[in-house]
Amino acid sequence: MYKHIFFDLDRTLWDFEKNSLEVLLQLYRHYDLLAIGILESDLFIERYKYHNEKLWELYRLNKISKEKLRDERFMLTLKDFNIFSDDLASDLGKEYIKLCPKKSNLFPYVHSVLKLLKRKYSLHVITNGFEEVQMLKLENSNLINYFDQIITSEQVGFKKPNKQIFRFSLLKVGAKPSECLMIGDDLHADILGAKGVDIDQVFFNPTRLIHSISEITYEINCLSELKEIL
């Protein structure tokens, strides 16, 4: 039925939460944030995640640039602890971007599933992540050779769930919507975005999030379940 499988990257194949946590703990220790008043690494990470998610939402809506996102997430985090240092915020931001793509934690069964699917389908990535960072993640995780096309929102000029990025992807691979399947963890960006252009979807839901969105084509909790669908 399908010829082309589109994957999201972060939180679908590449374990963003685990990789990001490792880097944030490294930064907390390396910059000795305890000594300047951030008494718990967990609290530092919690505030960072709060600001990062808020800024990413603004970025997805085209209300801020990627530079502003990168600059402000650590600045706002430090301000929560009454630390006002643009230099430290900048250093943390640069080091995070440098270290994070080098991490290679993946969700269970990623390689075995991709290896199996590669025999039957053309595999591609559609991601809203920053292009240079996403390419490094794919390379450092030994994922890049599975995919024929790596489509980023920066290259297209539109972010998921905008229909334009999915239409671009269809043109790029020369396929009809009925020949494609989108696999992702984000109900809004991946699932409703693909649904908007009549592409079937797989909602990857490892946390078993309860939701009210109906008529998702498939829903799985583990990537190994793709073997039953495909």
Protein Blocks (a to p, Z undefined) as FASTA:
>chain_A
ZZbdcddfehplmcfklmmmmmmmmmmmmnommlnopabfklmmmmmmmmmmmmmmmmmn
opacfklmmmmmmmmmmmmnopacfklmmmmmmmmmmmmmmpccdcehklmmmmmmmmmm
ccddddfbdfklmmmmmmmnopmmmpmbdcdfklnopacfbfklmmmmmmmnopafklpc
cddfbfklmmmmmmmnopacddddfkopacfbehifbacfbfklmmmmZZ
